[in-house]
């Protein structure tokens, strides 16, 4: 049986069909396994994107309705806002593809913003659900909003450099000389 498989592989190579090599890294194997198990058509990907994006927008709308309760019970606002952001982030995986989106998120110009954003998402949930600390929830919620905006700016050409330049001009005009 092995001889037959070897002959079949050599025949494929002769006609220009390369045999698919197994990825050597753990990331490559994981990416291939996820890719093989999630073979979705374009229509299925768009439906999943639309569903997750709609749910994410729904949670964000709910969080805006809870905005007046932010001072008294920030956990409700923070949970709905964070779940909305998580769903919107997950919807982008279907839109752009998991591998492409992860590679974009860990690009050197975005890795700090991405790390801060994901950490803030997790810490917001922990502070709201486990620790039930209003102060920590508000703190991580602020960090989450800042990191999200920084991530968005990092996707614009020269966005981070432009924002830093604006801040430096603003600081120079406000601070005494």
Secondary structure, DSSP 4 states (H G I P E B T S, - for coil): -HHHHHHHHHHHHHTT-PPPPPPSSHHHHHHHHHHHHT---HHHHHHHHHHHHHHHHHHHHHHHHTGGGTTT-HHHHHHHHHHHHHHHHHHHHHHH-HHHHHHHHTSTTTHHHHHHHHHHHHHHHIIIIIS--HHHHHHHHHHHHHHHHHHHHHTSTTHHHHHHHHHHHHHHHHS--
